[in-house]
Amino acid sequence: MNDKQLSLLGLCRRANLLSMGHDACMGAIAKGKASLCLLSEDASDRLQKKFAREIEFHESKIPLIHTPFTFEDIKRATGRPAGVLTINDKGFALSFLKLEENKTGGNSKIC
């Protein structure tokens, strides 16, 4: 686990600013706590569509990003496997987006 984004997810988890899993992330979006929604590489298309609809339904302006990280990568970084995560802090979300922009040169896959 040498990726800076995965390290940042681990930090978010330890700071209790990360929601992991379907129900927790749906709740964070519904309550307006989520600043960024992330999907794992092996998350299904159905899950991606469901969260895109959920974000649109609540008129949230949070980005939904399909990451290159698998369940296992996320488990190594956070201690828990998850297909969907929300970062519930604007500072951590901006840091994650900056790292994504640096890594992809501005070509990140925002759903």
C-alpha positions in Angstrom: 0.0 0.0 0.0 2.2 2.8 -1.2 -0.5 4.9 -2.8 -1.1 8.3 -1.2 -4.8 8.2 -1.8 -5.1 4.9 0.1 -3.1 6.4 2.9 -5.4 9.3 3.0 -8.4 6.9 3.2 -6.7 5.2 6.2 -6.3 8.6 7.8 -9.9 9.4 7.2 -11.0 6.1 8.8 -8.9 6.8 11.9 -10.3 10.3 12.2 -13.8 8.8 11.9 -14.6 10.9 8.8 -15.2 7.9 6.5 -18.4 6.1 5.9 -18.0 2.6 4.4 -20.6 0.3 2.9 -23.9 0.8 1.2 -26.1 1.8 4.2 -23.6 4.0 5.9 -22.9 5.9 2.7 -26.5 6.3 1.8 -27.1 7.7 5.2 -24.2 10.1 4.9 -25.5 11.4 1.5 -29.0 11.7 2.8 -27.9 13.7 5.9 -25.7 16.0 3.9 -22.5 14.8 5.6 -20.7 13.4 2.5 -18.3 15.6 0.7 -17.0 12.9 -1.8 -18.3 9.5 -2.8 -15.9 6.8 -4.0 -16.6 3.5 -5.7 -14.1 0.6 -5.8 -12.9 -0.8 -9.1 -14.8 -4.0 -8.6 -18.1 -2.3 -7.6 -21.0 -3.2 -9.9 -22.6 -0.9 -12.5 -25.8 -1.3 -10.5 -24.1 0.2 -7.4 -22.7 3.0 -9.4 -26.1 3.9 -10.9 -27.8 3.6 -7.5 -25.4 6.1 -5.9 -25.5 8.5 -8.9 -29.3 8.5 -8.5 -29.1 9.0 -4.7 -26.8 12.0 -5.1 -29.1 13.5 -7.7 -32.2 12.8 -5.6 -30.7 14.7 -2.7 -29.5 17.4 -5.0 -26.0 17.0 -3.6 -23.2 18.5 -5.6 -20.7 15.9 -4.3 -18.5 14.1 -6.9 -18.9 10.4 -7.5 -15.5 8.9 -8.5 -14.8 5.4 -9.7 -11.4 4.6 -8.2 -8.8 2.1 -9.4 -8.8 0.5 -5.9 -10.2 -3.0 -5.3 -12.0 -4.3 -2.2 -8.7 -5.7 -1.0 -6.8 -2.4 -1.5 -9.4 -0.6 0.5 -9.3 -3.3 3.2 -5.5 -3.0 3.5 -5.8 0.8 3.8 -8.8 1.0 6.2 -9.1 -2.4 7.8 -12.5 -3.1 6.3 -13.4 -4.1 2.7 -16.0 -1.8 1.0 -17.3 -1.2 -2.5 -18.5 2.3 -1.7 -17.1 5.0 0.6 -17.9 8.6 1.4 -15.4 11.1 2.8 -17.3 13.2 5.3 -14.9 16.1 5.5 -14.3 18.9 2.9 -10.6 19.1 3.6 -9.9 15.4 3.2 -12.2 15.4 0.1 -10.2 18.2 -1.5 -7.0 16.5 -0.7 -8.2 13.3 -2.3 -9.4 15.2 -5.4 -6.0 17.0 -5.7 -4.2 13.7 -5.5 -6.5 12.2 -8.1 -5.9 15.2 -10.4 -2.1 14.9 -10.0 -2.3 11.2 -10.6 -4.4 11.3 -13.7 -3.5 14.7 -15.1 -7.1 15.9 -14.7 -8.6 12.9 -16.5 -10.2 11.2 -13.5 -13.3 9.1 -14.1 -16.0 11.0 -12.4 -19.3 9.2 -12.8 
